[in-house]
């Protein structure tokens, strides 16, 4: 499916596509993107990239196409966004690895991904979507609240080379 940026709908260089399948190299590249961007923006160390890589690998190995989905956003052949839904139970889905490359933020990609996630979860009869994020991701928090999520929990950890406050958000469908 093709989407256009809200900034200039007539500029085809701002259009993106969303695919729902992984291709060879995607897992490593997505882990790399998370690792490099979160290191630069938030000071996370390489254990964060390893955490993302491990989770993505586990997702691929145990993928259930009846209850799980992923969305890879590409612009001009480059991955610029990603999100996945993981089945936690018959009633609960977890949103994971929500990412929009810094160079492509503010174009409606994140909002479109969240819309796709919620529609998928409603269609598959989930009652709740949960996610974990950190207190540092203010823009993501805004998108979550705008989509109807509420913060339900926070936990402070020494993880990824620093003190991190993880926050849980839930959306009742």
C-alpha positions in Angstrom: 0.0 0.0 0.0 1.3 3.5 -0.8 1.0 6.4 1.5 1.8 10.1 0.9 3.4 12.5 3.3 1.2 15.2 4.7 3.8 17.8 4.2 3.4 17.9 0.4 1.0 15.4 -1.2 2.2 16.2 -4.7 5.8 15.3 -4.0 6.3 11.6 -4.9 9.7 11.6 -3.2 7.7 11.7 0.1 5.6 8.6 -0.7 6.1 5.4 1.2 5.0 1.8 0.9 4.2 -0.7 3.7 4.9 -4.4 3.4 3.8 -7.1 5.8 6.6 -9.6 5.2 10.3 -9.7 6.2 12.9 -10.0 3.5 16.5 -11.3 3.9 18.6 -8.9 5.8 15.6 -7.1 7.5 16.2 -8.5 11.0 19.8 -7.4 11.1 19.1 -4.0 9.6 16.2 -3.3 12.0 18.3 -4.2 15.0 21.1 -2.0 13.5 18.7 0.9 13.1 17.4 0.6 16.6 20.9 0.2 18.0 22.4 3.2 16.2 19.5 5.6 16.6 18.9 4.8 20.3 22.6 5.1 21.0 22.8 8.5 19.4 19.5 9.9 20.7 19.3 8.3 24.2 22.8 6.9 25.0 21.8 3.2 25.0 24.7 0.8 24.7 25.1 -2.3 22.4 23.1 -4.5 24.8 20.0 -2.6 23.5 20.7 -3.6 20.0 21.2 -7.2 21.1 17.9 -7.1 23.0 16.1 -5.9 19.8 17.9 -8.6 17.6 17.0 -11.4 20.0 13.3 -10.3 20.2 13.0 -10.0 16.4 14.7 -13.4 15.9 12.3 -15.0 18.4 9.4 -13.3 16.7 10.4 -14.7 13.3 10.9 -18.3 14.6 7.6 -18.5 16.4 5.6 -16.2 14.0 1.8 -17.0 13.9 0.3 -15.4 10.8 -3.2 -15.9 12.1 -2.6 -13.6 15.2 0.6 -11.7 14.5 1.7 -9.1 11.9 4.5 -6.8 11.1 4.6 -3.6 9.0 7.8 -2.5 7.3 7.7 1.0 5.9 10.0 1.8 2.9 10.7 5.1 1.1 12.8 5.1 -2.0 13.9 1.5 -1.2 15.1 2.3 2.3 13.5 1.0 5.5 12.3 4.1 7.4 9.8 2.5 9.8 8.7 -0.7 11.5 6.2 -2.1 14.0 5.0 -5.5 14.9 2.1 -7.1 16.8 3.0 -10.1 19.0 0.3 -12.4 20.4 0.6 -12.6 24.2 -2.8 -14.4 24.7 -6.1 -14.9 23.0 -7.2 -11.5 24.3 -3.9 -9.5 24.5 -1.5 -8.3 21.7 1.8 -6.5 22.3 3.0 -3.7 20.1 6.7 -4.1 19.6 9.7 -2.4 17.9 7.8 0.7 16.9 10.4 2.8 15.0 10.4 5.7 12.6 13.9 6.8 11.3 14.7 10.3 12.6 15.1 11.6 9.0 11.5 10.6 8.2 9.6 11.7 11.3 6.8 14.2 11.1 5.5 12.7 7.8 2.6 10.7 9.3 4.4 7.4 9.2 4.1 6.7 12.9 0.4 7.7 13.0 -0.3 5.4 10.0 1.5 2.5 11.6 -0.5 2.9 14.8 -3.7 3.0 12.8 -2.8 -0.2 11.0 -1.9 -1.9 14.3 -5.3 -1.0 15.9 -7.3 -2.1 12.9 -5.4 -5.4 12.8 -6.0 -6.0 16.5 -9.7 -5.2 16.2 -10.1 -7.5 13.2 -8.4 -10.3 15.1 -10.6 -9.8 18.2 -7.9 -8.8 20.7 -9.4 -7.0 23.7 -6.2 -5.2 24.7 -3.0 -3.9 23.0 -0.1 -3.4 25.4 3.4 -1.9 24.8 6.5 -1.0 26.7 8.4 2.1 26.0 10.7 4.5 27.9 10.0 7.8 29.5 12.5 9.5 27.0 10.3 8.9 23.9 8.0 12.0 24.3 6.9 12.0 20.6 5.9 8.3 20.7 4.0 8.9 24.0 2.0 11.6 22.2 1.1 9.2 19.4 0.1 6.5 21.8 -2.2 8.8 23.8 -3.6 10.2 20.6 -4.5 6.6 19.6 -6.2 6.0 22.9 -3.5 4.3 24.9 -3.1 5.1 28.6 0.0 4.7 30.8 -0.6 1.9 33.3 2.8 1.2 34.9 6.4 2.3 35.1 9.5 0.5 36.3 13.0 1.9 36.7 15.9 -0.4 35.6 19.7 -0.3 35.2 19.7 -1.6 31.6 21.2 -0.8 28.2 24.1 1.0 29.9 22.1 3.5 31.9 19.1 4.1 34.2 16.0 3.6 32.2 12.3 4.2 33.2 10.2 1.8 31.2 6.5 2.7 30.9 3.7 0.4 30.0 0.8 1.7 27.9 -2.5 -0.2 27.3 -5.3 0.3 24.8 -8.7 -1.4 25.5 -10.4 -2.2 22.3 
